Amino acid sequence: MVYFLCGEERFLINKRCDELISELGINNIIKYDMEEYSFTDVLSEVYTIDLFNERKLVIVSNFSFKCLSSREEEGFFKFLSEVNDNVILIKCADEKLDERKKIVKLLRDKKCIFEFKKLMYSNLENYVFDYFKSCGYKVSLDVVKKLVKKLENNSNLVFNELDKLMMYKYDEKVINSCDIDDVVMRNYEKELFAFSNAVMNKEIGDAFNCYKILMNMNIEISVLVDYLSKQFRTLYQIKNINGSFYDISKKLGVNEYVIKILYNSINIYSDEEILNILCKLYDIDEGIKIYGYDKNKIFENFMIGLC
């Protein structure tokens, strides 16, 4: 049996994974990270008889079809076609499935695929509201809207904050607007600003230090890509619009303080450099989401290239 959990919502994928572990009731759990092991190791595991003849639940994280050899794909197809007491639970995030592949078609036919598509704004609000309620917490929809808006409708960031908020109000079990201000992403916002400021000033050593801190905070690379893209687009506009900080702020709909900060970088990057960087950031985003590139490696190479 295979459970294939895929999509852009990592939190929902991990949550469903935990639910399946509980539902299946298999105690013999083995975990494989595809950044460290090959799928050949996974197949070898499920075909190896346990010493005590127990069923195995093999959990595979960071899976990508693009990393499978033709032999591994054939082995996976064979396992799907057979009857086997062992279970493979695969977590595949941020990769678009190629519906032309026969292995994907077989997974569809056997109803093994569980997709968790990106939650839109209203759906995200409703999910968070219901999640708090299911955990025994009281919260108004207005407070949930404030949480989602503060984190720019980024579900990964929103989900990262849920447990922190519940721990903060563990005794009262009531989450209000002030709690959002007190708890949500204070450190994240500070470090993200410091990271962006270092990049915009080509202080790459400082940028890498901030980057490591953000990674330790479990901030997704996609968040950094989106943030830098916004900063460089705004910088390009600032360089090509005449007027005072106030005038530019009004035209772009951007806080005047942000304009002043970015203005310090107008002589650091030429127009050509900015456009080139924006293209690279687009390629990074596409490479991670569509082609399954190593997100940390590709982003770190981009940062080195800024020197």
C-alpha positions in Angstrom: 0.0 0.0 0.0 1.2 3.5 -0.8 0.0 6.9 0.5 1.3 9.7 -1.7 0.9 13.1 0.0 1.7 16.0 -2.3 1.1 19.7 -2.8 2.2 23.2 -1.6 0.8 23.0 1.9 3.6 21.4 4.0 1.7 21.9 7.2 -1.3 20.0 5.9 0.9 17.3 4.4 2.6 16.8 7.8 -0.7 16.9 9.6 -2.2 14.2 7.4 0.9 12.1 7.8 0.5 12.2 11.6 -3.2 11.2 11.2 -2.3 8.3 9.0 0.4 7.0 11.4 -2.3 7.0 14.1 -5.0 5.4 11.8 -2.7 2.7 10.5 -1.6 1.6 14.0 1.8 0.3 12.7 4.4 0.5 15.4 7.4 -0.5 13.2 8.1 2.9 11.6 11.2 3.6 9.5 12.0 7.0 8.0 13.9 7.9 4.9 14.9 11.4 3.8 15.5 11.4 0.0 18.1 14.1 0.4 20.2 11.5 2.2 19.0 8.1 0.8 18.0 6.8 -2.6 14.6 5.3 -3.4 16.5 2.0 -3.9 17.0 2.0 -0.1 13.3 2.5 0.4 12.4 -0.4 -1.9 15.0 -2.6 -0.3 13.4 -1.8 3.1 9.8 -2.8 2.1 10.9 -6.0 0.5 13.1 -7.1 3.5 11.2 -9.3 6.0 11.2 -7.9 9.5 13.0 -10.0 12.1 9.7 -10.3 14.1 7.6 -10.5 11.0 6.0 -7.1 11.8 4.4 -4.8 9.2 6.5 -1.8 8.3 5.4 1.8 7.8 8.2 3.5 5.7 7.9 7.3 5.7 9.7 9.0 2.8 10.3 12.8 3.0 11.6 15.2 0.4 10.5 12.9 -2.4 10.8 13.9 -6.0 10.1 12.0 -9.2 12.9 13.9 -10.9 15.4 12.2 -8.6 14.3 8.7 -9.5 16.3 6.6 -11.9 14.4 4.6 -14.5 15.2 1.5 -12.6 13.8 2.9 -9.3 10.7 4.1 -11.1 10.2 0.6 -12.5 10.7 -0.9 -9.0 8.2 1.6 -7.6 5.7 0.6 -10.3 6.2 -3.1 -9.5 5.6 -2.5 -5.8 2.4 -0.6 -6.6 1.2 -3.5 -8.8 1.8 -6.2 -6.1 0.2 -7.0 -2.8 2.5 -6.2 0.1 1.6 -5.8 3.7 4.2 -3.1 4.2 3.1 0.6 3.7 5.0 3.4 2.0 4.0 6.9 3.0 5.5 9.5 0.7 5.7 13.3 1.3 6.2 15.2 -1.9 6.0 19.0 -1.4 6.2 21.8 -4.0 6.4 19.5 -7.0 3.9 19.5 -9.9 3.1 15.9 -10.9 3.7 14.9 -14.5 0.4 13.3 -15.4 1.9 11.7 -18.4 4.1 9.4 -16.4 2.7 5.9 -16.1 3.7 5.7 -12.4 1.6 8.8 -11.7 -1.3 7.3 -13.7 -1.1 4.1 -11.6 -1.0 6.1 -8.4 -4.2 7.9 -9.6 -5.9 4.7 -10.6 -5.2 3.2 -7.2 -6.4 6.3 -5.4 -3.0 6.7 -3.6 -2.6 10.4 -4.2 -3.8 13.0 -1.6 -3.3 16.5 -2.8 -3.0 19.6 -0.6 -3.3 22.6 -2.9 -2.4 26.1 -1.9 -5.1 27.6 0.3 -6.6 30.8 -1.0 -7.2 33.7 1.4 -10.7 32.9 2.5 -10.0 29.2 2.7 -6.9 29.8 4.8 -8.9 32.0 7.2 -11.6 29.3 7.6 -9.0 26.6 8.1 -7.2 28.5 10.8 -10.5 29.4 12.6 -11.6 25.7 12.5 -8.1 24.6 13.6 -8.1 26.8 16.7 -11.7 25.6 17.5 -10.7 21.9 17.1 -7.9 22.4 19.6 -10.2 23.9 22.2 -9.3 27.6 21.7 -11.7 30.6 21.3 -10.9 33.1 18.6 -12.9 35.5 16.5 -12.8 35.5 12.7 -11.5 39.1 12.8 -8.5 38.0 14.8 -7.9 35.2 12.4 -8.1 37.7 9.5 -5.5 39.9 11.2 -3.2 36.9 11.6 -3.5 36.0 8.0 -3.1 39.6 6.8 -0.1 40.3 8.9 1.7 37.3 7.4 0.7 38.3 3.8 -1.6 35.3 3.3 1.5 33.0 3.4 0.1 29.8 4.7 3.6 28.4 5.7 4.2 31.4 7.9 0.6 31.3 9.3 0.9 27.6 10.2 4.3 28.2 11.8 2.6 30.6 14.3 -0.4 28.5 15.4 1.3 26.4 18.0 3.2 29.4 19.3 -0.1 31.3 19.8 -1.7 28.3 21.5 1.3 27.8 23.8 1.2 31.5 24.7 -2.5 31.3 25.7 -2.4 27.7 27.0 -4.1 28.6 30.3 -6.8 31.0 29.0 -7.5 29.2 25.7 -8.7 32.6 24.3 -6.6 34.3 21.5 -7.2 38.0 20.9 -5.9 40.8 18.7 -3.2 41.8 21.2 -1.8 38.3 21.2 -1.2 38.6 17.5 0.8 41.8 18.1 2.7 40.3 21.0 3.6 36.9 19.5 3.5 36.7 15.8 6.8 36.7 14.0 8.5 39.5 15.9 11.9 37.8 15.4 11.0 36.7 11.9 10.2 40.3 10.8 13.4 41.7 12.4 15.6 39.0 10.8 14.0 39.2 7.4 14.4 43.0 7.3 18.1 42.6 8.4 18.6 39.9 5.7 17.0 42.1 3.0 19.0 45.2 4.0 22.3 43.2 3.9 21.4 41.9 0.4 20.4 45.3 -0.9 23.7 46.7 0.3 25.8 43.8 -1.0 26.9 42.9 2.5 26.9 39.2 1.7 28.6 38.0 4.9 25.9 39.6 7.0 23.3 38.3 4.5 24.5 34.7 5.1 24.4 35.2 8.8 20.8 36.4 8.7 20.0 33.6 6.2 21.2 30.9 8.6 19.1 32.4 11.4 16.0 32.4 9.2 16.6 28.8 8.2 16.8 27.8 11.9 13.4 29.5 12.3 12.1 27.2 9.6 11.3 30.1 7.2 10.8 28.7 3.6 13.2 29.7 0.8 10.1 30.8 -1.2 9.4 33.5 1.4 12.9 34.9 0.9 12.5 34.8 -2.8 9.2 36.6 -2.7 10.5 39.2 -0.3 13.6 40.0 -2.3 11.6 40.1 -5.5 9.4 42.8 -4.0 12.4 44.8 -2.8 14.2 44.7 -6.1 11.1 45.6 -8.1 10.5 48.5 -5.8 14.2 49.6 -6.1 13.9 49.5 -9.9 10.8 51.7 -9.7 12.4 54.2 -7.3 15.4 54.5 -9.7 13.0 55.4 -12.6 10.5 57.7 -10.9 11.3 61.3 -10.3 10.0 63.0 -7.1 10.3 63.3 -3.4 10.1 60.2 -1.1 6.5 61.2 -0.4 5.6 61.4 -4.1 7.2 58.1 -4.9 5.6 56.5 -1.8 2.2 57.7 -3.1 2.7 56.5 -6.6 3.9 53.1 -5.6 1.6 52.6 -2.6 4.6 51.8 -0.4 5.4 53.1 3.0 7.7 56.2 2.8 10.1 54.6 5.3 10.6 51.6 2.9 11.3 54.1 0.1 14.0 55.9 2.2 15.7 52.6 3.1 15.8 51.3 -0.5 17.0 54.7 -1.8 20.3 54.0 -0.1 20.9 51.2 -2.6 20.1 53.1 -5.9 23.9 53.5 -6.7 24.8 49.9 -5.6 22.7 48.1 -8.3 22.4 49.3 -11.9 19.1 48.9 -13.8 20.6 46.0 -15.7 21.7 44.2 -12.5 18.3 44.6 -11.0 16.5 43.1 -14.0 19.0 40.3 -14.1 18.4 39.6 -10.4 14.7 39.6 -10.9 15.1 37.0 -13.7 17.3 34.9 -11.4 14.8 35.0 -8.6 12.0 34.0 -11.0 14.2 31.1 -12.2 14.9 30.0 -8.6 11.1 30.0 -7.8 10.4 28.0 -10.9 13.3 25.6 -10.3 12.2 24.8 -6.8 8.4 24.4 -7.5 8.5 22.8 -10.9 11.8 21.1 -11.4 12.5 20.1 -7.8 16.0 21.7 -7.5 17.7 21.7 -4.2 16.2 24.9 -2.8 19.0 25.8 -0.3 21.8 25.1 -2.8 20.2 27.1 -5.6 19.4 30.1 -3.3 22.9 30.1 -1.7 24.5 30.1 -5.2 22.3 33.1 -6.1 23.6 34.9 -2.9 27.2 34.2 -3.7 26.6 35.5 -7.2 25.7 38.9 -5.8 29.3 39.6 -4.6 
